[in-house]
């Protein structure tokens, strides 16, 4: 089952070619739940992207990266290096949320903000790792 999920996640970046026509609009068979209509701005951009196809591509690429790092994090349970995998997992999740919520052109997407977030998360995870490691040694 996990292999099927990984296979589907690796194919997600190619989804944009399947669900959109040559003009970048959703194909007729794609269910119309009002997504394109509700999230298209007055200038015709869908959540800041020029077409539906570009949005689907960027969202699926970022989701694939996030999924891959979360899988690596999951499969590294009880490994001493697991805490290091939190950094790329957190960053890829953060980037995916920026794409989905159309926050690419805000201060949240600047390099200095991302570096600050990584440093804060890194400090918290390193302190947590050594604190738990010390507690494990004291319990035996």
C-alpha positions in Angstrom: 0.0 0.0 0.0 2.8 2.4 0.8 4.5 1.6 -2.5 1.3 2.6 -4.3 1.1 5.9 -2.4 4.7 6.6 -3.3 4.1 5.7 -6.9 1.1 8.0 -7.1 3.0 10.9 -5.4 5.8 10.6 -7.9 3.3 10.9 -10.8 1.6 14.0 -9.4 3.7 16.6 -11.2 2.4 15.1 -14.5 -1.2 15.5 -13.4 -1.4 19.0 -14.9 -1.2 17.6 -18.4 -4.1 15.2 -17.7 -6.5 17.6 -16.1 -6.0 20.7 -18.3 -6.4 21.5 -22.0 -3.9 23.3 -24.2 -5.2 26.7 -23.1 -4.5 25.9 -19.4 -8.2 25.5 -18.4 -9.7 22.4 -16.8 -10.9 19.8 -19.2 -14.6 19.2 -19.5 -14.5 15.9 -17.5 -12.9 17.5 -14.5 -15.6 18.1 -11.9 -16.6 21.7 -11.6 -16.9 22.4 -7.9 -16.4 26.1 -8.3 -12.7 26.1 -7.5 -11.5 27.9 -10.6 -14.4 30.5 -10.4 -14.0 31.2 -6.7 -10.3 31.6 -6.6 -9.7 33.4 -9.9 -8.8 37.1 -9.3 -10.1 40.0 -11.4 -6.9 39.9 -13.5 -7.6 36.3 -14.5 -4.9 34.7 -12.3 -5.8 31.5 -10.3 -4.2 32.0 -6.8 -1.5 34.1 -8.4 -0.8 31.7 -11.3 -1.5 32.5 -14.9 -3.5 29.4 -15.6 -5.1 26.4 -13.9 -2.5 24.2 -15.4 0.4 26.1 -13.8 -1.4 26.1 -10.5 -2.0 22.3 -10.6 1.7 21.8 -11.6 3.1 23.9 -8.8 0.8 22.5 -6.2 1.5 18.9 -7.2 5.2 19.4 -7.4 5.3 20.9 -3.9 2.9 18.2 -2.6 5.2 15.5 -4.0 8.2 17.0 -2.2 6.3 17.3 1.0 5.0 13.8 0.7 8.4 12.4 0.1 10.0 14.0 3.1 7.1 13.0 5.3 7.5 9.4 4.1 11.2 9.5 4.9 10.3 10.9 8.3 7.8 8.1 8.9 10.1 5.3 7.8 12.9 6.6 10.0 11.1 5.9 13.2 13.4 4.8 16.1 16.5 5.9 14.1 19.0 8.3 15.7 19.0 10.6 12.7 15.2 11.1 12.5 15.2 14.5 14.1 17.3 15.8 11.1 14.5 14.9 8.7 12.1 17.3 10.4 13.9 20.2 8.7 13.2 19.3 5.1 9.8 18.0 6.1 8.9 21.3 7.8 10.3 23.4 5.0 8.5 21.5 2.2 5.2 21.6 4.1 5.7 25.4 4.6 6.4 25.9 0.9 3.4 23.8 0.0 1.2 25.9 2.2 2.6 29.1 0.7 1.6 27.8 -2.8 -1.9 26.7 -1.7 -2.8 29.9 0.2 -1.3 32.2 -2.5 1.3 33.7 -0.1 4.2 33.6 -2.6 4.5 37.3 -2.9 4.4 38.1 0.8 7.0 38.5 3.5 6.4 34.9 4.5 8.1 33.7 1.3 11.3 35.8 1.6 14.6 34.1 2.1 15.3 35.8 5.5 11.9 34.6 6.8 12.5 31.1 5.7 16.0 31.0 7.2 14.6 32.4 10.5 11.9 29.7 10.6 14.5 27.0 9.8 16.8 28.2 12.6 14.0 28.4 15.1 12.7 24.9 14.2 16.3 23.6 14.2 17.0 25.0 17.6 13.8 23.5 19.1 14.4 20.1 17.5 18.0 19.9 18.6 17.1 20.9 22.2 14.3 18.4 22.2 16.6 15.6 20.8 19.3 16.1 23.4 16.7 16.6 26.2 15.0 13.3 25.3 18.4 11.6 24.9 19.5 12.7 28.4 16.2 11.5 29.8 16.6 8.0 28.1 20.1 7.7 29.7 18.8 8.6 33.1 16.0 6.1 33.0 18.3 3.1 32.6 
